Amino acid sequence: MKKLLVALLLGITTISMAQKKALLRLNYEKGDKYEVSMKMKQDMGVALMDMNMKMGMDVTEASDEAYNVENKFIYISTKIVKDGVEKVNYNSNMKEGELNEEGKKFRSQMQPMMDAVIFSEVNRLGESKVVKVEPNMPGVDQMANQSNRSVVYPEEAVEVGSTWTNTQSNQGMNMELTYKITEITSNRVFADLTGKMSLVPAAEITGKIEIDRSTGVPFKTIMSIKMDMMGQQINNTTEATITRL
């Protein structure tokens, strides 16, 4: 009985020690399919904007070093209210006759994104680049990068208290995000994030991220950005989820 108890204790200790560190890597397989959902809210005081997006993500090729991925927008909706009056109410499922004039203008801007397929290459650390867009529409790749932003993992294994920083660039603006591991379980890694923006040094960026240990997928990210633009307080919140299909 004593030997059995000792063996059990050693086993529990070994598992506990193993969970203290995690090597974060993307582990896709060819044929994997995911749905990326993003909810964004922007409060500018006199104007409010809600935007929801969904993208399909297909892993078409997988190797030890990198993955080829195809992304396509499958749904976009936007509501803009200014001074208490609804200015835009658009979603990609609405028919032409259901849209007001502003909605029709918005639809003409969004439709090229709905028609495009974005081909990307992603390595196991999460670094990605757009290879091509078909049909080639200006701005679609930037929109895809913004909606499908992901964390880039460090080379070394992490433990509770570990931090690392990566910089994301979009249309001339750099966003420097620092991640700090707060908890590691058998199947999840949790981290807080803070950051700063190159064009708005006083901006306050905070958030949280949850990572699946087996696939390396950051399946839930919440980020808040508070900033002052010419005396106007602007609050942005974004919640992104990645679901395996």
C-alpha positions in Angstrom: 0.0 0.0 0.0 2.8 2.4 0.9 4.5 1.7 -2.5 1.3 2.4 -4.3 0.8 5.7 -2.5 4.4 6.7 -3.2 3.9 5.9 -6.9 0.7 7.9 -7.0 2.3 10.8 -5.4 5.3 10.7 -7.8 2.9 10.5 -10.7 0.9 13.5 -9.5 4.1 15.5 -8.8 5.4 14.7 -12.3 2.2 15.9 -13.9 2.2 19.0 -11.8 5.8 19.8 -12.8 5.0 19.2 -16.4 2.2 21.7 -16.3 4.4 24.4 -14.9 5.9 25.1 -18.3 4.3 25.1 -21.8 5.9 25.3 -25.2 3.5 27.4 -27.3 3.3 26.3 -30.9 0.6 26.2 -33.6 -0.2 22.5 -34.3 -2.4 22.5 -37.4 -3.1 19.6 -39.6 -3.9 19.6 -43.3 -7.7 19.8 -43.6 -8.3 21.6 -40.3 -11.1 24.1 -40.5 -11.8 27.0 -38.1 -14.2 29.8 -37.8 -12.9 33.2 -36.6 -15.5 35.5 -35.0 -14.8 39.1 -34.0 -17.0 41.6 -32.2 -15.8 45.2 -32.1 -17.4 48.2 -30.3 -16.2 51.7 -30.6 -17.6 54.5 -28.4 -16.6 58.0 -29.5 -19.1 59.8 -27.3 -21.3 61.3 -30.0 -21.0 58.2 -32.2 -21.2 54.5 -31.5 -20.1 51.7 -33.9 -20.7 48.0 -33.6 -19.1 45.6 -36.0 -19.2 41.8 -36.2 -17.2 39.7 -38.5 -16.9 36.0 -39.2 -14.2 34.3 -41.3 -13.7 30.8 -42.4 -10.1 29.4 -42.1 -9.0 26.3 -44.0 -5.5 24.7 -43.5 -4.7 23.5 -47.0 -1.0 22.4 -46.5 0.9 21.5 -43.4 4.6 20.9 -42.8 7.0 20.9 -39.8 7.8 24.5 -40.4 4.7 26.3 -41.7 1.1 26.1 -42.9 -0.8 27.3 -45.9 -4.1 28.8 -45.0 -7.1 30.1 -46.9 -9.3 32.8 -45.3 -12.7 34.0 -46.5 -15.1 36.4 -44.9 -18.5 34.8 -44.4 -20.3 37.5 -42.5 -19.9 41.2 -41.8 -22.3 43.5 -40.0 -22.0 47.2 -39.0 -24.2 49.6 -37.1 -23.3 53.2 -36.6 -25.3 55.6 -34.4 -24.5 59.3 -34.3 -26.2 61.8 -32.0 -28.8 59.1 -31.2 -29.7 58.6 -34.9 -28.9 55.4 -36.7 -26.8 56.2 -39.7 -25.8 52.8 -40.9 -27.4 49.4 -40.4 -25.8 46.8 -42.7 -25.1 43.1 -42.7 -23.9 40.9 -45.5 -27.1 38.9 -45.5 -29.4 41.9 -46.2 -30.8 42.3 -49.7 -30.4 45.5 -51.6 -34.0 46.6 -50.9 -33.5 46.3 -47.2 -30.7 48.9 -47.1 -30.9 52.6 -46.8 -28.7 54.9 -48.9 -25.8 54.8 -46.4 -26.2 51.0 -46.0 -25.9 50.7 -49.8 -22.8 52.7 -49.9 -21.3 50.6 -47.1 -22.3 47.4 -48.9 -20.4 48.6 -52.0 -17.3 49.0 -49.9 -17.7 45.6 -48.1 -18.7 43.4 -51.0 -15.1 43.1 -52.5 -14.1 41.6 -49.1 -17.0 39.1 -49.1 -15.9 37.9 -52.6 -12.2 37.6 -51.9 -10.1 34.6 -50.8 -7.0 35.5 -48.8 -4.1 33.0 -49.1 -1.6 33.2 -46.1 1.4 31.4 -44.8 1.7 30.9 -41.1 4.7 29.4 -39.2 4.4 27.4 -35.9 5.2 30.5 -33.8 2.1 32.3 -35.3 4.0 34.6 -37.6 1.9 35.1 -40.7 2.0 36.9 -44.1 -0.5 37.3 -46.9 0.7 35.6 -50.0 -2.0 36.7 -52.4 -5.6 37.8 -52.6 -8.0 36.5 -55.3 -9.5 38.5 -56.8 -6.8 41.1 -56.0 -8.7 43.9 -54.3 -6.9 46.8 -52.6 -7.3 46.9 -48.8 -8.6 43.3 -48.5 -5.3 42.0 -47.2 -5.1 44.8 -44.6 -8.7 44.0 -43.4 -7.9 40.3 -43.2 -4.7 41.0 -41.2 -6.7 43.2 -38.8 -9.5 40.7 -38.3 -7.3 37.7 -38.0 -4.5 39.1 -35.8 -2.9 36.6 -33.6 -0.3 36.3 -31.0 3.3 35.4 -32.0 4.7 33.0 -29.5 8.2 33.1 -28.0 10.9 30.6 -28.9 11.3 29.3 -25.3 8.8 27.5 -23.1 6.7 29.7 -20.8 5.7 29.4 -17.2 3.5 31.5 -14.8 5.1 35.0 -14.7 6.8 34.7 -18.1 6.5 37.7 -20.4 7.2 38.4 -24.1 6.5 41.2 -26.5 5.6 41.3 -30.1 4.8 44.2 -32.5 1.9 44.3 -35.0 1.9 46.8 -37.8 -1.1 48.0 -39.7 -1.3 51.0 -42.1 1.7 52.7 -40.6 0.7 52.2 -37.0 2.7 49.9 -34.7 1.0 48.2 -31.8 3.4 46.7 -29.2 1.7 44.1 -27.1 3.2 42.4 -24.0 1.9 39.1 -22.8 2.2 37.8 -19.2 1.3 34.2 -18.3 -1.1 34.1 -15.4 -2.1 30.4 -15.3 -1.2 27.1 -16.9 -3.5 24.1 -16.7 -3.4 20.7 -18.4 -5.2 22.0 -21.5 -5.1 25.8 -21.3 -2.7 28.7 -21.0 -3.9 32.1 -19.7 -2.2 35.4 -20.2 -2.9 39.1 -19.5 -1.9 41.6 -22.2 -0.9 45.2 -22.1 0.4 47.5 -24.9 1.0 50.8 -26.5 0.5 52.4 -29.9 3.1 54.3 -31.9 0.8 57.0 -33.0 -1.0 57.5 -29.7 1.6 57.1 -26.9 -1.0 57.8 -24.2 -3.3 55.0 -25.3 -4.1 52.4 -22.7 -4.3 48.8 -24.0 -5.3 45.9 -21.7 -6.7 42.5 -22.3 -6.7 38.7 -21.8 -6.0 35.7 -23.9 -6.7 32.0 -23.6 -4.7 29.5 -25.6 -5.4 25.8 -26.3 -2.2 23.9 -25.3 -2.7 21.0 -27.8 -3.3 23.1 -31.0 -1.7 26.3 -29.9 -4.8 28.2 -31.1 -5.6 31.4 -29.1 -9.3 30.5 -29.0 -10.3 33.6 -27.0 -8.9 37.1 -27.0 -10.4 40.2 -25.3 -8.7 43.6 -25.8 -9.6 47.1 -24.7 -8.1 50.3 -26.1 -8.7 53.6 -24.4 -7.3 56.8 -25.9 -7.7 60.5 -26.2 -7.8 62.0 -29.7 -7.9 65.8 -29.7 -9.7 66.0 -26.5 -12.2 63.2 -27.5 -12.2 60.1 -25.4 -12.4 56.9 -27.5 -13.0 53.5 -26.2 -12.5 50.4 -28.3 -13.3 46.8 -27.2 -12.6 43.7 -29.3 -13.5 40.1 -28.5 -12.2 37.4 -30.9 -12.9 33.7 -30.7 -11.6 30.9 -32.8 -13.6 27.7 -33.0 -12.6 24.4 -34.6 -15.2 23.0 -37.0 
